[in-house]
Amino acid sequence: MKTRITELLGIEHPIIQGGMHYVGFAELAAAVSNAGGLGVITGLTQRTPQLLANEIAKCRDMTDKPFGVNLTFLPTVSSPDYPGYVKAIVEGGVKVVETAGRNPVQVMPFLKDAGIKVIHKCTSVRHSLKAQEIGCDAVSVDGFECGGHPGEDDIPNMILLPRAADELDIPFVASGGMADARSLVASLAMGAEGMNMGTRFIATKEAPVHERVKQAIVAASELDTRLIMRSLRNTERVLNNAAVERLLLKEKELGAKLRFEDIMEEVAGVYPRVMTDGDMDAGAWSCGMVAGLIHDIPTCKELINRIMNEADALIRKRLLGLAAA
C-alpha cells in the first residue's frame, strides 16, 4: 500500500510505532521497521544524549530499514539536554523524528538542515496547523481515545480526523484507538495517510516490557482506562489500578487545591517499576482505550502482516462490494 506517508518516510506499510516511555527501545523499533513499518526509539527514556546515541547505534545494527526517534518537549523547570539529544539524532543518521509535547520550533532548523523528516504529534487541528506552519513534514493527529496525553479538547477521532483532512495540506496519520485493519481503513477513509499505534505495539513479543504488562493489556476492556490530572490541565489516560484509584481519590478530595506534589507518589518515576519489574500497581502508566481491541501478543511482523492483509480484504471485498451493490 502506497500513501503520502510511505513515500515520505520510505517505508513499505503506512504504520508507525509511536514513542512510548520505557517501551520504545531499539528492540521494538527494529522489529517494527523490519516488518515494514516505522519503528521509533523514545529519546527521553535514555537518560543522557550519549545513551541515546548508543541506542540509535544498537538499532542500526538490528535493521537496515528506516527508523525514527521520538523527542518529547516537556513543560518542566529543569529541561533535558535537548541540544545534546538533537546532536545524537543528527550524528546517528536518523532520518525521521517524531516530536511531541510543546512546540518543537526551536529545534526545527537543526533537524531540517540534517534532512530529517519531522512528524509532530498533535491533539487538535489548531496545533496541527501550527506544526504545518513551522515546517513539519507531517503530523500525527491524536484523538481523545489515545493512551497518554489526549490534550484538553476531548475530540475523538471520528471528528478530529476529518477536520484535520479539511484543514491540512501536509500528510497526517491517525493516532489514538488504532489497533487493526479496521482502524487503518477507517483512518484512510477519513483522510489520514496511515496510522500510529502505541498500546497495540506494547502487546507484541518484541516489546521489551515485563510479560505482566502485556497480559494486563490483553485482559483489559475499553472500560478499564481512567483520565487523571484533569484539574492540573495535564490530562493523561492510564490503565486503572490501585495507584490510579488512590490518585483519583486525592483529586476528588482536594479538588481545586490539588498540586502535582500531592500525587507524585503515583506518577513520578514509576515507569521502570511497571515496565521493567512488572509491578502493575506501582503507579499510573499510559494505556489507550484500544486495549479493548487487543486479544493476543503476536510478533510485530505477524501483527503488521495481519493488518495489511485484512485491510486489503476489507477494501477489495467489503467496500468495493458495497459500492458495486
C-alpha positions in Angstrom: 0.0 0.0 0.0 1.4 3.4 -1.1 0.4 6.6 0.6 1.9 10.0 1.1 3.4 8.7 4.4 5.0 5.6 2.9 6.5 7.8 0.2 7.7 10.5 2.7 9.3 8.0 5.1 10.5 5.4 2.7 8.6 2.6 4.4 6.5 -0.3 3.0 3.4 -0.1 5.1 1.7 3.1 6.5 2.1 2.0 10.1 4.1 3.9 12.7 5.1 2.8 16.2 4.6 5.8 18.5 7.2 6.8 21.0 6.4 5.3 24.5 8.3 5.8 27.7 10.3 2.7 28.7 8.9 0.8 25.7 10.5 2.4 22.7 13.9 0.7 22.9 15.9 -0.5 19.9 14.5 -4.0 20.1 10.9 -2.9 19.4 11.8 -0.1 16.9 13.9 -2.5 14.8 11.2 -5.2 14.9 8.6 -2.7 13.6 10.9 -1.4 10.9 12.0 -4.8 9.8 8.3 -5.7 9.4 7.8 -2.8 7.0 6.5 -0.1 9.4 8.4 2.8 11.1 9.9 1.8 14.4 10.6 4.7 16.9 13.1 4.9 19.7 11.8 7.0 22.7 14.6 9.6 23.2 13.9 10.8 26.7 13.8 7.2 28.1 17.6 7.4 27.6 18.8 9.5 30.5 21.6 11.2 28.5 22.3 12.1 24.9 25.2 9.6 24.9 22.9 6.8 25.9 20.5 7.8 23.1 23.4 7.7 20.7 24.2 4.2 21.9 20.6 3.1 21.5 20.5 4.5 17.9 23.7 2.6 17.1 22.1 -0.6 18.6 19.0 -0.1 16.4 21.1 0.4 13.3 22.8 -2.9 14.0 19.4 -4.6 14.1 17.8 -3.1 11.0 18.8 -1.6 7.7 15.3 -0.1 7.3 14.3 3.5 8.3 13.5 4.1 11.9 12.8 7.2 13.9 13.4 8.8 17.3 10.7 10.4 19.5 11.7 13.7 21.2 9.1 15.0 23.6 9.3 18.6 24.8 8.3 18.7 28.4 6.9 21.7 30.3 9.5 21.3 33.1 11.6 23.8 35.0 14.7 21.6 34.6 14.7 20.8 30.9 16.6 17.8 29.4 19.6 18.5 27.3 17.7 19.0 24.1 20.6 20.2 22.1 22.5 17.1 23.1 19.7 14.8 22.1 19.3 16.6 18.8 23.1 16.2 18.2 22.8 12.5 18.9 19.9 12.1 16.5 21.7 14.0 13.7 25.1 12.3 14.2 23.3 8.9 14.4 22.0 9.4 10.9 18.3 9.2 11.9 16.1 10.4 9.2 12.7 10.7 11.0 11.9 12.4 14.2 8.5 12.3 16.0 8.2 15.3 18.2 5.5 15.7 20.9 4.6 17.9 23.8 5.4 21.6 23.3 6.1 23.3 20.0 9.4 22.0 18.5 10.1 25.2 16.7 13.5 25.7 18.5 15.0 22.5 17.1 13.4 22.6 13.6 16.4 24.4 11.9 18.8 21.7 13.1 16.6 18.8 12.1 15.7 20.3 8.7 19.4 21.2 7.9 20.2 17.5 8.5 17.5 16.4 6.1 15.3 14.9 8.8 11.6 14.4 8.3 9.6 15.7 11.3 6.3 14.4 12.4 4.7 16.4 15.2 2.1 14.7 17.4 -1.0 17.0 17.9 -4.3 16.7 19.7 -6.1 19.4 17.9 -6.5 20.9 14.4 -5.1 24.3 15.6 -1.9 22.7 16.8 -1.7 20.7 13.6 -1.9 23.9 11.6 0.8 25.4 13.7 3.1 22.3 13.1 2.5 22.8 9.4 3.3 26.5 9.6 6.7 25.9 11.4 7.8 23.4 8.7 6.8 19.9 10.0 6.6 17.4 7.2 3.6 15.6 8.7 1.5 15.4 11.8 0.2 12.6 14.0 -3.3 13.5 14.9 -4.0 12.1 18.3 -7.7 11.6 19.3 -9.2 11.6 22.7 -9.2 7.8 22.8 -5.4 7.7 23.0 -3.3 6.5 25.8 -1.0 9.1 27.4 -1.9 12.8 27.0 -5.0 13.5 24.8 -5.0 17.3 25.3 -7.9 19.2 26.9 -10.4 19.4 24.0 -11.7 15.8 24.2 -12.4 15.4 20.5 -12.5 11.8 19.3 -11.0 10.7 16.0 -14.3 10.3 14.2 -14.5 14.1 14.3 -10.8 15.1 14.6 -9.5 13.2 11.6 -12.0 14.6 9.0 -11.4 18.1 10.5 -7.7 17.6 10.0 -8.2 16.5 6.4 -10.3 19.6 5.8 -7.6 22.0 7.0 -4.1 20.4 6.4 -2.0 20.4 3.3 0.7 18.2 4.8 0.0 14.5 5.3 -1.1 13.2 8.6 -1.5 9.8 10.3 -4.3 8.8 12.8 -3.2 8.1 16.4 -5.3 7.0 19.3 -7.6 4.0 19.2 -5.6 2.3 16.4 -5.2 -1.5 16.6 -6.1 -3.4 13.5 -7.1 -3.3 9.8 -10.4 -1.7 10.6 -8.5 1.2 12.3 -6.3 1.6 9.2 -9.1 1.5 6.6 -11.3 3.9 8.6 -8.4 6.3 9.1 -7.7 6.3 5.3 -11.4 6.9 4.7 -11.3 10.0 6.9 -8.3 11.4 5.1 -5.3 10.1 7.0 -2.3 8.6 5.2 -1.7 5.9 7.7 -1.8 5.2 11.5 0.3 5.4 14.6 -0.1 2.7 17.2 1.2 2.8 20.7 -0.6 0.5 23.1 -1.1 -2.2 20.4 2.7 -2.4 20.0 3.3 -2.9 23.7 1.4 -6.2 23.4 3.9 -7.7 21.0 6.6 -10.3 21.5 9.4 -7.9 20.8 8.2 -5.2 23.1 10.9 -5.1 25.9 8.5 -4.8 28.8 7.5 -7.3 31.5 5.1 -10.0 30.5 2.6 -8.9 33.1 2.3 -5.5 31.3 1.4 -7.3 28.1 -1.1 -9.6 29.8 -2.7 -6.6 31.6 -3.4 -5.0 28.2 -4.8 -8.2 26.8 -7.0 -8.7 29.8 -8.3 -5.1 29.8 -11.5 -3.9 28.2 -12.3 -0.5 26.7 -13.8 0.4 30.1 -10.5 -0.1 32.1 -8.8 3.2 31.5 -9.1 6.4 33.5 -8.3 10.1 33.0 -6.0 11.6 35.6 -4.6 15.1 36.3 -7.6 16.8 34.6 -7.7 19.6 37.2 -4.0 20.2 36.5 -4.7 20.5 32.8 -2.2 17.8 32.2 -4.7 15.0 31.4 -3.4 11.5 30.9 -5.2 8.3 30.0 -3.9 5.4 32.0 -4.8 1.8 32.8 -6.8 1.6 36.0 -5.0 0.0 39.1 -4.8 0.5 42.8 -2.4 3.5 42.5 -4.7 5.2 40.0 -7.7 4.7 42.3 -5.7 6.4 45.1 -4.7 9.2 42.8 -8.3 9.8 41.7 -9.5 9.8 45.4 -6.9 12.6 46.1 -8.1 14.5 43.1 -11.7 14.3 44.4 -10.9 15.2 47.9 -8.5 18.1 47.2 -10.4 19.5 44.2 -9.0 22.8 43.1 -6.4 22.7 45.8 -4.6 19.7 44.1 -1.0 20.2 43.4 1.4 17.9 41.4 3.3 17.3 44.6 0.2 15.7 46.1 0.3 12.9 43.5 4.0 12.4 42.9 4.0 9.0 44.6 1.6 7.7 42.0 3.1 9.3 38.9 6.8 10.2 39.4 9.4 7.6 38.4 7.0 4.7 38.1 7.7 3.5 34.6 10.8 1.4 35.3 9.0 -0.4 38.1 6.0 -1.1 35.9 7.6 -1.8 32.5 10.8 -3.4 33.7 9.9 -5.0 37.0 6.2 -5.8 36.2 4.9 -4.1 39.4 1.4 -3.4 38.0 0.3 -1.3 40.9 3.4 0.8 41.2 1.7 3.9 39.7 -0.1 5.3 36.8 1.0 4.2 33.3 -0.3 5.3 29.9 -2.7 2.9 28.1 -5.3 3.6 25.4 -9.0 2.6 25.3 -7.9 0.4 22.4 -6.9 -2.2 24.9 -10.4 -3.5 24.4 -9.5 -4.5 20.9 -6.2 -6.3 21.8 -6.6 -10.0 22.4 -3.2 -11.5 21.6 0.6 -11.0 21.7 1.9 -11.5 18.2 5.3 -10.6 16.8 5.5 -7.2 15.1 5.8 -8.9 11.7 2.7 -11.1 12.4 0.7 -8.1 13.5 1.6 -5.8 10.6 1.2 -8.5 8.0 -2.3 -9.3 9.5 -3.3 -5.7 9.5 -2.2 -5.2 5.9 -3.8 -8.5 4.6 -7.1 -7.8 6.4 -7.1 -4.1 5.2 -6.7 -5.3 1.6 -9.6 -7.7 2.1 -11.8 -5.0 3.7 -11.2 -2.6 0.8 -11.5 -5.1 -2.0 -14.3 -7.3 -0.7 -16.5 -5.3 1.7 -16.1 -1.7 0.5 -15.9 -2.4 -3.2 -18.8 -4.9 -2.8 -20.9 -2.2 -1.2 -20.1 0.2 -3.9 -21.0 -2.3 -6.7 -24.3 -3.0 -5.0 
